[in-house]
């Protein structure tokens, strides 16, 4: 009987997967109508270190850590070993009224890493759930103090905080909000810290002062919290001005408003510290985390609250009436513990701090390309903003941005073996967040791919 060769079988399997993907798999934030005979669904089948491979055997540098989350790199068998060992010991028990050793150990470890009195860890399954939990906690905290009117949430324009209705009310991207309105009430927005787009001579703390103005406009008696990312993702890795968060902390204290540091991306080494607030020297009341807590090997998130915020809920009959079945899952907690072991053993935070200037310099070497307007970010989290005219910082029209990003850049960078993010929530940017194990070789590879693609993109906009 004839047998099918291994390469032929692999090709047949790939075709089958492609057909099934296009017929049955509804991908997230994806234009499903763009796939067809001439445009395959990218199918990634293997990962190791800073690289992944597709079903055709092509290798790609994962310059995005999947989605800002595979911080310790792909293919670490020790994390899989931790999962297997946990299943053999205890596969699952909920943290509704029960506890288990891994959740206790992980909560204790996180509290030890978090700054100040952030000692209370509430687990979730994702970043959106972590933000949703923080919003609910802020409202419940104020209500416990007899201030039930304090329900509004101040966030920044273009900032992304998640997809659940509460988190979406904080998200400042109209295109993500409009088709789901009306949202949970209370979300209001202020300008972000993108000083590249500011007029000359503007006070460096102008954006911080806009938060105070908004609180006063809404009425301090109605505002529960301010939610900010340490380094804002959407809009292109927007850093704060020096002193920004210190001013925001003062404002929040003045008006009895909680400060939520949304660190779903910025925690776990992305900025060279376990938490982004440590990078910029401020003390939040709540931190939200997810993504790289387990380096994304299994889903897990959480919020870390201060002892002060927890205090109303430690009375005999008090309860924070919120939770989810799988939060604090034993297998996820065991994975997170093993992941943090990697962070400590290999000093991944120290590696980021030692190498961030080199990474930045490699991207700044592209400034000679006319379309490259700004390079910004910190740690291993950077963006290149693309402009029509570098001297005037002229914006691209929506049609130009669409044609450039989706019609050329995204596909061409991927074809050349680089996974990154071409995004236009705001002005068009290309974002990079490689695994924290990345080094000179990967920085050079990123630039080697970027340069010819950006040079061609520049020609396409008339340079």
URCORNOR-V550537 format. One record per helix or strand. SS is the DSSP state (H for helix, E for strand). FROM is the first residue (numbers start at 1). LEN is the number of residues. Records with the same first field share a line. If there is no record, write none. Layout:
SS: FROM-LEN / FROM-LEN
//
This chain:
H: 6-19 / 32-3 / 65-4 / 77-13 / 101-13 / 127-18 / 165-6 / 174-7 / 195-3 / 206-13 / 220-3 / 244-11 / 276-5 / 291-3 / 307-7 / 330-17 / 348-17 / 398-18 / 440-21
E: 36-1 / 39-1 / 44-6 / 51-4 / 59-4 / 74-1 / 118-7 / 152-5 / 187-4 / 223-6 / 232-1 / 238-1 / 258-5 / 286-4 / 301-6 / 372-7 / 381-6 / 389-1 / 394-1 / 418-2 / 421-3 / 429-4
//
